[in-house]
């Protein structure tokens, strides 16, 4: 679902100057509120998930601060997706894995196994690779290569196209 959302958003909007992000997210929130509100009442009155207000002001403040932080991060995500590409932003989001490893080491003095470090390095290298490919295509003046049907081809399809003629 996330992939469909990001790809359609980039395809339909294209450039960040064509959309008012706060208004866009306002409509996304309104749409979610209207479509999910009936489920809220159903879950509450059937007792599956009962609703309560936060018990203290401190917890309410935590919820409100986290909501504001989430809004800001969503706005930054949307702008970065429009400025780069859905692939670069999605792989960039996966950088939370190595960053959480470093945060865990600093905050809790915990270390991780070698396999975790190898995985974190793979994530970091994949971001560098995808970002390099995206920048290289941008510098060459072609946003994405297209296949015979007019659809953007993936990196693997382009690499296979370079290898296949040599195999024959």
C-alpha angles and dihedrals in degrees: 000000000000091000092051091048095051096042094048091046092053093044096047098040101030100171126042091229090068096065138052101223098201090050091046093052090043089059091045089053093046091049091049092047093051096044097041099041095084090053089052092058093043092052093045099048095042089053094236091120118004121204122231133169116242109279097227138030090242092060090045089053090050091051093048094047091049090049092052091047090050091051092052092047091050091051091049090048092052094047092047091048091053092045095049125008138287090252095053092047094047093049088044090056089057088064085085086082097066091035091054088051091055092044091050090052094049099040102037103019089236124148128205135218125269091254090060091052091049090052091049090051091050090052091049093047092048090055092049091048095048092044091049091050091049093048092046092053090048093051091050089056097244117109095199136346115248130215125224091279092056093253121130110261121224126242090254091053091051092048091048089051089056094047099042098065090052091053094058 
